[in-house]
């Protein structure tokens, strides 16, 4: 054991006013009643070793100071080989935290380094609480895998990898920037190469353009002359004298049409056709409303439906149905039906008691509870007649005669219009239900408010049904009236037939007249277009002849498509732009700039490869450390399981799910920790902590009621494990368990007197 804490001195720390506690070697147990402040001793040691206030069950550091005081101090007396060291930490009135080593002020970092040099590992497994045990038990494999990384100490690799990734991002950014710059320099270089060729290409293109352009002008001039000749031939005179004759006929027939229309304006046959059209519309409305009414009624019925009957029930020959299928409400009585029926709407109705027993046995393996009504043994009493009421509810229900006993059994209530009808003298005579769904039980209690089923929905559906029924009534009345009127009207009128023939004739004349007008308009428009086109062609001919004069000395070049050729050459000339006389010099300058950027780009690309190789190496090394840690941790876990359970074994596996803990109890097969009992889980979690401590040994361990959830046998195993650990390190155990206290080499008692924690002497006999 490299170093040990010989004692602790507290002044105004939490519940301690002033106390000095010697800590001898071996297993030291601290005990005392709940609330006595024994866990504050652990907090005091952790406080000196650098824990923050929140880890010490305080929202801020000032809350660690005993009430009534404005400052606190905790000191540890440490023996490191032959050297004795005094380490203290105090809380000043201003909330400042000050560390001292042998009376001289030191920084927190210096103190942490000193503790590390003496072998004190200040992490989650130095101070073990019941919560740590529970945490490991409840952790998911993913969370336990993070513990493995923490125990492996790969944070340094993660930090190096993070720095390498950051440098990689910077190099990538530089590469992207240089790549853009390199592409820009390359584009400039290519433009310089093109400029060297432009001058020669431009002269050749300009000469070709003049020759092809002259050939194009000749072709265009010939096309214009041919078009002028074709337009002269296209002009033809046409005769439109039939238009006046058509207009005269149309006017005569329209006058005759207006005369006949005046005669038949008030014809009863027209009235008959109008009424027939209205009757067809009314018939369609009535059909639509009847379908809507049927849908609303179906919705009302759906509210009374209950859960599906299991297949084992439906297949039984005795099964007749459920209550909601066999007994249904009349229209307007759905609400009291639902209120009284309630959960019994799903009751199963069968023929006889034997069938009921058979179905009950079949339902033993079906989830849920079911009520079964055998018809051959059910006996019911008729509801009494009560004056001033609407009578028994089952009179307002629909059912076959064989199911009358079901209706009387389930819906055994007297229907009343309102609660005010039920007076004190009626209480006890029967069960009552109102049209609004309130229920008054026979003993006098009332069931009110919104029932389990949606009564508000029933009301709305009921109102909608009544509205549709009223509208249907009015529509049918209107239809009957119109049919009555229709019977007194004649079916034929000769003038109507004349009217229809005349309308067809007028319609044909109008179309013919309009077509004649359209033909004349098209002809006139065509003449105008021909005249305008001839003018444009003559102007174009003058322009072409003028352009040909300018190219008199040029030899024309015949090509298949001169127009496309001219356009192509002109486009190429525009894209060339002006000629650069220094094109070669500019090309050399851009060449040197391109080569320089390309060299730098390759340097950064090489650096990127180096960083990627570094990250791969770090990942390999990190993986190797985790695998080695897992191997050692699994071996240590196996040892601790054997020690704690006096046999068996343990194994840690890293899978896709995370870190899995498998335990084989003596003479049992290996299982995951989740399959163990509560005490076995706690011992297995403790075995994991002890294994982690073995991999990262510390000079001191403190266990704060880590045995709280263990029974006597497991607690004894726990105590022996701590006893074994105390041979390699200083161990302090806070406990109330006699099995732990019996194994301790030394006992320290803590009690609470007048709001102050006190240290008392405890013997093993007293602790037992």
HUFENKA-V866395 format. One record per backbone hydrogen bond with DSSP energy under -1.0 kcal/mol. NH is the residue of the N-H (numbers start at 1). CO is the residue of the C=O. E is the energy in kcal/mol with one decimal. If there is no record, write none. Layout:
BEGIN
nh=NH co=CO e=E
nh=NH co=CO e=E
END
This chain:
BEGIN
nh=4 co=79 e=-2.1
nh=6 co=77 e=-3.1
nh=7 co=77 e=-1.1
nh=8 co=21 e=-2.2
nh=9 co=75 e=-2.7
nh=10 co=19 e=-3.2
nh=11 co=73 e=-2.8
nh=12 co=17 e=-2.5
nh=14 co=64 e=-3.2
nh=16 co=13 e=-2.5
nh=19 co=10 e=-2.3
nh=21 co=8 e=-3.3
nh=23 co=6 e=-3.4
nh=28 co=731 e=-2.4
nh=29 co=746 e=-3.0
nh=30 co=733 e=-2.7
nh=31 co=748 e=-2.6
nh=36 co=33 e=-1.9
nh=41 co=38 e=-1.4
nh=43 co=39 e=-2.0
nh=44 co=40 e=-2.0
nh=45 co=41 e=-2.1
nh=46 co=42 e=-2.7
nh=47 co=43 e=-2.5
nh=48 co=44 e=-2.0
nh=49 co=45 e=-1.7
nh=50 co=47 e=-1.4
nh=51 co=46 e=-2.5
nh=56 co=53 e=-1.4
nh=57 co=54 e=-1.1
nh=58 co=53 e=-1.4
nh=63 co=60 e=-1.5
nh=64 co=61 e=-1.7
nh=65 co=62 e=-1.4
nh=66 co=12 e=-2.5
nh=69 co=66 e=-2.1
nh=72 co=91 e=-1.6
nh=73 co=11 e=-2.2
nh=74 co=89 e=-2.2
nh=75 co=9 e=-3.0
nh=76 co=87 e=-3.8
nh=77 co=7 e=-2.5
nh=78 co=85 e=-3.2
nh=79 co=4 e=-3.2
nh=80 co=83 e=-3.3
nh=83 co=80 e=-2.3
nh=85 co=78 e=-3.3
nh=87 co=76 e=-2.7
nh=88 co=100 e=-2.6
nh=89 co=74 e=-2.3
nh=90 co=98 e=-2.6
nh=91 co=72 e=-3.0
nh=92 co=96 e=-2.8
nh=95 co=92 e=-2.5
nh=98 co=90 e=-2.4
nh=100 co=88 e=-2.4
nh=101 co=104 e=-2.9
nh=102 co=86 e=-3.7
nh=104 co=101 e=-1.8
nh=106 co=99 e=-2.0
nh=111 co=107 e=-2.0
nh=112 co=108 e=-2.5
nh=113 co=109 e=-2.2
nh=114 co=110 e=-2.1
nh=115 co=111 e=-2.6
nh=116 co=112 e=-2.1
nh=117 co=113 e=-2.2
nh=118 co=114 e=-1.6
nh=119 co=116 e=-1.3
nh=120 co=115 e=-2.8
nh=123 co=121 e=-1.2
nh=126 co=123 e=-1.7
nh=128 co=702 e=-3.2
nh=130 co=704 e=-1.2
nh=133 co=129 e=-1.6
nh=134 co=130 e=-2.6
nh=135 co=131 e=-2.7
nh=136 co=132 e=-2.1
nh=137 co=133 e=-1.9
nh=138 co=134 e=-2.6
nh=139 co=135 e=-1.3
nh=144 co=140 e=-2.3
nh=145 co=141 e=-1.9
nh=146 co=142 e=-1.2
nh=147 co=143 e=-1.3
nh=148 co=144 e=-1.9
nh=149 co=145 e=-1.7
nh=150 co=146 e=-2.1
nh=151 co=147 e=-3.0
nh=152 co=148 e=-2.4
nh=154 co=149 e=-1.4
nh=158 co=154 e=-2.5
nh=159 co=155 e=-2.7
nh=160 co=156 e=-2.6
nh=161 co=157 e=-3.0
nh=162 co=158 e=-2.5
nh=163 co=159 e=-2.4
nh=164 co=160 e=-2.7
nh=165 co=161 e=-2.8
nh=166 co=162 e=-2.3
nh=167 co=163 e=-2.7
nh=168 co=164 e=-2.6
nh=169 co=165 e=-2.5
nh=170 co=166 e=-2.1
nh=171 co=167 e=-2.9
nh=172 co=168 e=-3.0
nh=173 co=169 e=-2.4
nh=174 co=170 e=-2.5
nh=175 co=171 e=-2.9
nh=176 co=172 e=-2.6
nh=177 co=173 e=-2.5
nh=178 co=174 e=-3.0
nh=179 co=175 e=-2.7
nh=180 co=176 e=-2.2
nh=181 co=177 e=-2.3
nh=182 co=178 e=-3.4
nh=183 co=179 e=-2.4
nh=184 co=180 e=-2.1
nh=185 co=181 e=-2.6
nh=186 co=182 e=-2.4
nh=187 co=183 e=-2.5
nh=188 co=184 e=-2.2
nh=189 co=185 e=-2.3
nh=190 co=186 e=-2.7
nh=191 co=187 e=-2.4
nh=192 co=188 e=-2.0
nh=193 co=189 e=-2.0
nh=194 co=190 e=-2.1
nh=195 co=191 e=-2.1
nh=196 co=192 e=-1.2
nh=198 co=194 e=-1.2
nh=201 co=197 e=-2.2
nh=202 co=198 e=-3.2
nh=203 co=199 e=-1.7
nh=204 co=200 e=-1.8
nh=205 co=201 e=-2.4
nh=206 co=202 e=-2.6
nh=207 co=203 e=-1.9
nh=208 co=204 e=-2.0
nh=209 co=205 e=-2.6
nh=210 co=206 e=-1.8
nh=211 co=207 e=-1.7
nh=212 co=208 e=-2.6
nh=213 co=209 e=-2.6
nh=214 co=210 e=-1.8
nh=215 co=211 e=-1.7
nh=216 co=212 e=-2.4
nh=217 co=213 e=-2.2
nh=218 co=214 e=-1.9
nh=219 co=215 e=-2.1
nh=220 co=216 e=-2.7
nh=221 co=217 e=-2.3
nh=222 co=218 e=-1.9
nh=223 co=219 e=-1.9
nh=224 co=220 e=-2.1
nh=225 co=221 e=-1.9
nh=226 co=222 e=-1.9
nh=227 co=223 e=-1.9
nh=228 co=224 e=-2.0
nh=229 co=225 e=-1.7
nh=230 co=226 e=-1.9
nh=231 co=227 e=-2.0
nh=232 co=228 e=-1.7
nh=233 co=229 e=-1.4
nh=234 co=230 e=-1.4
nh=243 co=240 e=-1.2
nh=246 co=242 e=-2.1
nh=247 co=243 e=-2.2
nh=248 co=244 e=-2.0
nh=249 co=245 e=-2.1
nh=250 co=246 e=-2.3
nh=251 co=247 e=-2.2
nh=252 co=248 e=-2.0
nh=253 co=249 e=-2.3
nh=254 co=250 e=-2.2
nh=255 co=251 e=-1.7
nh=256 co=252 e=-1.9
nh=257 co=253 e=-2.1
nh=258 co=254 e=-2.2
nh=259 co=255 e=-1.7
nh=260 co=256 e=-2.2
nh=261 co=257 e=-2.5
nh=262 co=258 e=-1.6
nh=263 co=259 e=-1.4
nh=264 co=260 e=-2.0
nh=267 co=264 e=-1.6
nh=271 co=267 e=-1.5
nh=272 co=268 e=-2.3
nh=273 co=269 e=-2.2
nh=274 co=270 e=-2.2
nh=275 co=271 e=-2.5
nh=276 co=272 e=-2.6
nh=277 co=273 e=-2.1
nh=278 co=274 e=-2.2
nh=279 co=275 e=-2.7
nh=280 co=276 e=-1.9
nh=281 co=277 e=-2.1
nh=282 co=278 e=-2.8
nh=283 co=279 e=-2.6
nh=284 co=280 e=-2.1
nh=285 co=281 e=-2.3
nh=286 co=282 e=-2.8
nh=287 co=283 e=-2.3
nh=288 co=284 e=-2.3
nh=289 co=285 e=-2.7
nh=290 co=286 e=-2.5
nh=291 co=287 e=-2.1
nh=292 co=288 e=-2.3
nh=293 co=289 e=-2.9
nh=294 co=290 e=-2.2
nh=295 co=291 e=-2.1
nh=296 co=292 e=-2.4
nh=297 co=293 e=-2.5
nh=298 co=294 e=-2.2
nh=299 co=295 e=-2.1
nh=300 co=296 e=-2.2
nh=301 co=297 e=-2.3
nh=302 co=298 e=-2.1
nh=303 co=299 e=-1.2
nh=304 co=301 e=-1.2
nh=305 co=302 e=-1.4
nh=313 co=310 e=-1.1
nh=314 co=310 e=-2.0
nh=315 co=311 e=-2.2
nh=316 co=313 e=-1.2
nh=319 co=316 e=-1.5
nh=320 co=349 e=-2.8
nh=321 co=349 e=-1.1
nh=323 co=347 e=-1.6
nh=324 co=345 e=-2.5
nh=325 co=322 e=-1.4
nh=326 co=322 e=-1.8
nh=327 co=323 e=-2.8
nh=328 co=398 e=-2.2
nh=330 co=396 e=-2.2
nh=333 co=330 e=-2.1
nh=337 co=333 e=-1.4
nh=338 co=334 e=-2.7
nh=339 co=335 e=-2.6
nh=340 co=336 e=-2.5
nh=341 co=337 e=-2.4
nh=342 co=338 e=-2.4
nh=344 co=341 e=-2.4
nh=345 co=342 e=-1.4
nh=347 co=344 e=-1.8
nh=348 co=371 e=-3.1
nh=349 co=321 e=-3.1
nh=350 co=373 e=-2.5
nh=351 co=318 e=-1.7
nh=356 co=352 e=-1.8
nh=357 co=353 e=-2.5
nh=358 co=354 e=-2.3
nh=359 co=355 e=-2.5
nh=360 co=356 e=-2.5
nh=361 co=357 e=-2.1
nh=362 co=358 e=-1.7
nh=363 co=359 e=-1.7
nh=364 co=361 e=-1.3
nh=366 co=363 e=-1.7
nh=373 co=348 e=-3.5
nh=375 co=350 e=-2.2
nh=377 co=374 e=-1.1
nh=389 co=386 e=-1.5
nh=390 co=415 e=-3.0
nh=393 co=413 e=-3.1
nh=395 co=392 e=-1.3
nh=396 co=393 e=-2.4
nh=397 co=394 e=-1.1
nh=398 co=328 e=-3.9
nh=403 co=400 e=-1.8
nh=404 co=401 e=-1.7
nh=407 co=403 e=-2.0
nh=408 co=404 e=-2.5
nh=409 co=405 e=-2.0
nh=410 co=406 e=-2.7
nh=411 co=407 e=-2.1
nh=413 co=411 e=-1.8
nh=414 co=431 e=-3.6
nh=415 co=391 e=-2.9
nh=416 co=433 e=-2.4
nh=421 co=418 e=-1.3
nh=422 co=419 e=-1.6
nh=426 co=423 e=-1.6
nh=429 co=426 e=-1.9
nh=432 co=440 e=-2.6
nh=433 co=414 e=-2.5
nh=434 co=438 e=-2.5
nh=437 co=434 e=-1.7
nh=439 co=447 e=-2.2
nh=440 co=432 e=-2.5
nh=441 co=445 e=-3.3
nh=444 co=441 e=-1.4
nh=447 co=439 e=-3.1
nh=455 co=453 e=-1.7
nh=458 co=454 e=-1.6
nh=459 co=455 e=-2.9
nh=460 co=456 e=-2.2
nh=461 co=457 e=-2.6
nh=462 co=458 e=-3.0
nh=463 co=459 e=-2.9
nh=464 co=460 e=-2.4
nh=465 co=461 e=-2.6
nh=466 co=462 e=-2.4
nh=467 co=463 e=-2.4
nh=468 co=464 e=-2.6
nh=469 co=465 e=-2.6
nh=470 co=466 e=-2.3
nh=471 co=467 e=-2.4
nh=472 co=468 e=-2.9
nh=473 co=469 e=-2.3
nh=474 co=470 e=-2.2
nh=475 co=471 e=-2.6
nh=476 co=472 e=-2.7
nh=477 co=473 e=-2.0
nh=478 co=474 e=-2.4
nh=479 co=475 e=-2.6
nh=480 co=476 e=-2.4
nh=481 co=477 e=-1.9
nh=482 co=478 e=-2.0
nh=483 co=479 e=-2.3
nh=484 co=480 e=-2.0
nh=485 co=481 e=-2.0
nh=486 co=482 e=-2.3
nh=487 co=483 e=-1.7
nh=489 co=486 e=-1.5
nh=496 co=493 e=-1.4
nh=498 co=494 e=-1.8
nh=499 co=495 e=-2.6
nh=500 co=496 e=-2.3
nh=501 co=497 e=-2.2
nh=502 co=498 e=-2.6
nh=503 co=499 e=-2.3
nh=504 co=500 e=-2.0
nh=505 co=501 e=-2.1
nh=506 co=502 e=-2.6
nh=507 co=503 e=-2.4
nh=508 co=504 e=-2.1
nh=509 co=505 e=-2.4
nh=510 co=506 e=-2.5
nh=511 co=507 e=-1.9
nh=512 co=508 e=-2.3
nh=513 co=509 e=-2.8
nh=514 co=510 e=-2.5
nh=515 co=511 e=-2.5
nh=516 co=512 e=-2.1
nh=517 co=513 e=-2.2
nh=518 co=514 e=-2.4
nh=519 co=515 e=-2.3
nh=520 co=516 e=-2.2
nh=521 co=517 e=-2.3
nh=522 co=518 e=-2.6
nh=523 co=519 e=-2.2
nh=524 co=520 e=-2.4
nh=525 co=521 e=-2.6
nh=526 co=522 e=-2.2
nh=527 co=523 e=-2.2
nh=528 co=524 e=-2.0
nh=529 co=525 e=-2.3
nh=530 co=526 e=-2.5
nh=531 co=527 e=-2.0
nh=532 co=528 e=-2.3
nh=533 co=529 e=-2.8
nh=534 co=530 e=-2.2
nh=535 co=531 e=-1.7
nh=536 co=532 e=-2.2
nh=537 co=533 e=-2.3
nh=538 co=534 e=-2.0
nh=539 co=535 e=-1.8
nh=540 co=536 e=-2.3
nh=541 co=537 e=-2.1
nh=542 co=538 e=-1.6
nh=543 co=539 e=-1.8
nh=544 co=540 e=-2.5
nh=545 co=541 e=-2.3
nh=546 co=542 e=-1.9
nh=547 co=543 e=-2.2
nh=548 co=544 e=-2.2
nh=549 co=545 e=-1.3
nh=550 co=546 e=-1.0
nh=552 co=549 e=-1.1
nh=554 co=551 e=-1.4
nh=557 co=211 e=-1.5
nh=565 co=561 e=-2.1
nh=566 co=562 e=-2.7
nh=567 co=563 e=-2.2
nh=568 co=564 e=-2.5
nh=569 co=565 e=-2.6
nh=570 co=566 e=-2.7
nh=571 co=567 e=-2.1
nh=572 co=568 e=-2.3
nh=573 co=569 e=-2.3
nh=574 co=570 e=-2.2
nh=575 co=571 e=-2.3
nh=576 co=572 e=-1.6
nh=577 co=573 e=-1.4
nh=583 co=580 e=-1.1
nh=586 co=582 e=-2.3
nh=587 co=583 e=-1.9
nh=588 co=584 e=-1.7
nh=589 co=585 e=-1.7
nh=590 co=586 e=-2.2
nh=591 co=587 e=-1.7
nh=592 co=588 e=-2.0
nh=593 co=589 e=-1.8
nh=594 co=590 e=-2.0
nh=595 co=591 e=-2.1
nh=596 co=592 e=-1.9
nh=597 co=593 e=-2.0
nh=598 co=594 e=-2.2
nh=599 co=595 e=-1.8
nh=600 co=596 e=-1.7
nh=601 co=597 e=-2.4
nh=602 co=598 e=-2.0
nh=603 co=599 e=-1.7
nh=604 co=600 e=-2.2
nh=605 co=601 e=-2.2
nh=606 co=602 e=-2.1
nh=607 co=603 e=-2.0
nh=608 co=604 e=-2.4
nh=609 co=605 e=-1.9
nh=610 co=606 e=-2.1
nh=611 co=607 e=-2.3
nh=612 co=608 e=-2.6
nh=613 co=609 e=-2.3
nh=614 co=610 e=-2.1
nh=615 co=611 e=-2.7
nh=616 co=612 e=-2.2
nh=617 co=613 e=-2.4
nh=618 co=614 e=-2.9
nh=619 co=615 e=-2.6
nh=620 co=616 e=-2.3
nh=621 co=617 e=-3.0
nh=622 co=618 e=-3.2
nh=623 co=619 e=-2.5
nh=624 co=620 e=-2.5
nh=625 co=621 e=-2.6
nh=626 co=622 e=-2.6
nh=627 co=623 e=-2.6
nh=628 co=624 e=-2.7
nh=629 co=625 e=-3.2
nh=630 co=626 e=-2.8
nh=631 co=627 e=-2.3
nh=632 co=628 e=-2.7
nh=633 co=629 e=-3.5
nh=634 co=630 e=-2.8
nh=635 co=631 e=-2.2
nh=636 co=632 e=-2.7
nh=637 co=633 e=-2.8
nh=638 co=634 e=-2.4
nh=639 co=635 e=-2.3
nh=640 co=636 e=-2.5
nh=641 co=637 e=-2.4
nh=642 co=638 e=-2.3
nh=643 co=639 e=-2.2
nh=644 co=640 e=-3.2
nh=645 co=641 e=-2.9
nh=647 co=642 e=-1.5
nh=649 co=664 e=-2.0
nh=651 co=662 e=-2.6
nh=653 co=660 e=-2.5
nh=655 co=658 e=-3.1
nh=659 co=141 e=-2.6
nh=660 co=653 e=-3.3
nh=662 co=651 e=-2.9
nh=663 co=671 e=-3.3
nh=664 co=649 e=-3.1
nh=668 co=665 e=-2.3
nh=671 co=663 e=-2.5
nh=673 co=661 e=-1.8
nh=675 co=672 e=-1.7
nh=676 co=673 e=-1.4
nh=681 co=677 e=-2.7
nh=682 co=678 e=-2.1
nh=683 co=679 e=-2.4
nh=684 co=680 e=-2.3
nh=685 co=681 e=-2.7
nh=686 co=682 e=-2.3
nh=687 co=683 e=-2.4
nh=688 co=684 e=-1.9
nh=689 co=685 e=-2.1
nh=690 co=686 e=-2.9
nh=691 co=687 e=-2.2
nh=692 co=688 e=-2.5
nh=693 co=689 e=-2.4
nh=694 co=690 e=-1.7
nh=695 co=691 e=-1.5
nh=696 co=692 e=-2.0
nh=699 co=119 e=-1.9
nh=701 co=730 e=-2.5
nh=702 co=126 e=-2.8
nh=703 co=732 e=-2.9
nh=704 co=128 e=-3.8
nh=705 co=734 e=-2.9
nh=708 co=705 e=-1.4
nh=710 co=707 e=-1.7
nh=715 co=711 e=-2.8
nh=716 co=712 e=-2.0
nh=717 co=713 e=-1.8
nh=718 co=714 e=-2.4
nh=719 co=715 e=-2.5
nh=720 co=716 e=-2.2
nh=721 co=717 e=-2.0
nh=722 co=718 e=-2.0
nh=723 co=719 e=-2.3
nh=724 co=720 e=-2.3
nh=725 co=721 e=-2.3
nh=726 co=722 e=-2.2
nh=727 co=724 e=-1.1
nh=728 co=725 e=-1.9
nh=729 co=725 e=-1.5
nh=730 co=699 e=-2.6
nh=732 co=701 e=-2.5
nh=733 co=28 e=-3.1
nh=734 co=703 e=-3.6
nh=735 co=30 e=-2.4
nh=741 co=737 e=-2.2
nh=742 co=738 e=-2.6
nh=743 co=739 e=-1.0
nh=745 co=27 e=-2.2
nh=746 co=27 e=-1.9
nh=748 co=29 e=-2.7
nh=749 co=760 e=-2.1
nh=750 co=31 e=-2.2
nh=751 co=758 e=-2.4
nh=753 co=756 e=-2.9
nh=756 co=753 e=-1.4
nh=757 co=15 e=-2.6
nh=758 co=751 e=-3.2
nh=760 co=749 e=-2.5
nh=767 co=763 e=-2.4
nh=768 co=764 e=-1.9
END
